[in-house]
Amino acid sequence: MAPRYACFTHRECEYFPCHPGAEPDNFNCLFCYCPLYPLGAACGGSFVLLPDGRKDCSACLYPHRRENYEAVVRRCGGSGRGPAAET
C-alpha cells in the first residue's frame, strides 16, 4: 500500500474528475499539473500531439493513478520513497 503522502484526491475541486474515464476512487490529484509534461514525447503517458505542437494530455491517466506515484517521482529525479529517503 502506498504511503498517505503519495495520494491526494480533491473531490471538491470544480474540475474533478478532470480526465474522462478516470476512476474517482483511484484518482491522484497530487500531480494536477503533470511534472512529466516537459519531457515531451518521452513522458511515458498517452497524449495526442496537436497541429500547433502542444500536447493534449486530457486522455492520460498515468500520473493520476495512485500506484504510479513512485514511478512519476523517479522520472522527475527523486527516489519516490518520501522526504526522509531523499536526504
N, C-alpha and C positions, 0 to 999 in steps of 0.2 A: 504494500500500500504506500502511495506517495505521501510525503510529509505535508502537513496542512499548508505551509507557506507555498507549496508548489501549485496550488489551485485556488482560484477565486472566481466565484460566479456572481455576477452583479445582476440579479433578476429584476431589480427596479430600474435598470437602465432603459431609457426610451427606445433604444435600438435592439434590445435583447429579444430573441437571439438574432444577431446581425448577419448570420450566414444561412442561406437556405439549406435545409436538410440537417441542420445541427440538432443534436440531442441535448435538450436543456439540462438534463441531469449529468451530462458528461462534457459540459462546455466550460472551458477555462478562459476567463476574461483577463487573466494576468497579462497576456500579450495582446491587448486590444489593438495596439499599433504594432504590427509584426516586426520583430527585430531582425527577421531574416530577409525582409524586403530588399535591403541594399545589396544582398548577394546576387541579385538578378536571377538569371536562369539557373544558377547553382543553389537556389534557396531550398530545394527539395520538396516544395509544395506544388499543388496543382493550380496553375494560373493560365490566363489567356493573355497573349501579347496584343495590345490594341494597335490600330494603324499608326497612332502617333508615338508608339514606342513605350508607352506606360504599361504596367502590369495590372490586369484586373484579377484580383485575388478573392473576389466575392464568393467563389465556389470552393475555396481552400479552407479546410478544417484542421490541417496539420498542427499549427501552433495552439489550437484551441482544444485539442483532446488532452485530457489530464495526463494520460500515460506518455505523452510526448514531451513533458516538461524538461526532463534531464537532457534529451536529445537536442532540444532547442537551445538550452543554456550552453551545452558543449559546443554547438555550432557557432555560438557567439563568443567562445573563448573561455568559458567557465567550466567548472567540474560538474555542475548540476547537483552537487551534494549539499548545498547550503552555504551560508556565510562563514561558518566556523571552518569548513573544509577548504575555503578559498585562501586562508591565511597560512 
